[in-house]
Amino acid sequence: MVDVPPERFEELVADALDALPPQLGELMDNVAVFVDDDHDDGLLGLYEGIPLTEREAYGVGWGELPMPDRITVFRRPICRHARDEREVLEQVRITVVHEVAHHFGIDDDRLDELGWA
């Protein structure tokens, strides 16, 4: 395990978001990204919300959500899986892409096929 301080970890998450293709970032709608220290189930990341592909099914149009979708990246579980900061950086990148993909309606099976699970 490597201990990346919270401030540095937040920078890594911001860098991972900045590394997303600009076209993808422009399509992200009503989503907020947070960093938290831990999750009871040891999750690395969590998407909470209505994926863009399902919003109409819920009767929600673009820009009509009262609360933003939420992506949370968990610092301690990621650090527990890493031997050094380079591995933390790589896992943060994978986790951010994974959770953003959920925002776009891509499920875990498809992410596994693509190598992002």
N, C-alpha and C positions, 0 to 999 in steps of 0.2 A: 504494500500500500504506500502511496505517496500522498502527502498532505499539501494540497494546493490551497493557499489562503483564499477566503471568500472573494476578496477584491480581484485577485488574479483570475479566479475561476469565472467571475462575471465577464472579465475581458475576453476570456477564451470563448464564452458563449456569444458575446457580441461579435467577435471575429468570425465565428462559424456562421452567424446570420449574415454578416457582410459578404461572406464568400458565396452565398447563394447566387445563382444567376439573376441578374437584374430583372429579367422578364418574369421570373418566378416571384420575386419579392414584390413586384408591382401588382401581381394577382392576389397576393395575400390580403384578405379582407377581414377587418374587425377581429384581430387576434393580438393578444398581448403575451409577451414572453417573460417568464420569471425564473429566478434561480432560488432554490431552497436547499437547505442542508441535507435533509434526509426524507425518506419515505418509509412508512411502516413495512411495506412489502418488498423493500429493496429495489424498487423500480429505478431505472436510470433517467427516464423521462416520462411525461404524462401529457396527453392531449385531452382537453375537456372542452366540448363544444359541439356544434353542428357542422359537420364537414360541408364544404362548398357544394359538393355534389348532391347533398341531401336537403339543403335549405328550402327549396321549393316544396318538397314533400311535407315539410313541417309548417308550410304556409308562411315561410319567412323569405322575404325578398332581399336583394342586395341593399345593404345599409339600413335594414330595419331591425337589427338585433339590439335589444336593450342592454345586453352585457356582451363584452367581447369574448370570443373563444380564448382559451388559456392554454399555453404551453409552459410546462414547468420542467426544468432540468435540475436533477438532484446531484449535488456536489459529492457528498460522502460515498454513495454507492459507486459513482464513477471512479473516484479516487481509490476505492478498495480494489477495483479491478485492474489498476495500473501499477506498473513498476517505476515509472518516471513521468515527468511532465509531458513528454512527447506522446506517450500512450494516453494520457488524460486528454490532450488536445485531439487526438484521433477519435477517441470515444465520444467526446463532446460533439465533434463534427458529425459523426454517425448518428448520435442521439438527436441532434437538431434536425438533420435531414429526415430522420424517421418520424419525428413528431410533426414537422411541417407537412410531410406526405400525408399524414392522417388528416390534417386540415384540408387537404385537397381530395380526400375521400379514398386514399389508397390504404387497403387493409394489410394486416400483418402477413398473410399468406403471400400477397404480391410483393411486399417488401422483402420477404425471405427469398423469393425467386430472384429479385434484383440485387440481393446481397446487402440490404440495408436493415436487416432485422437484428 
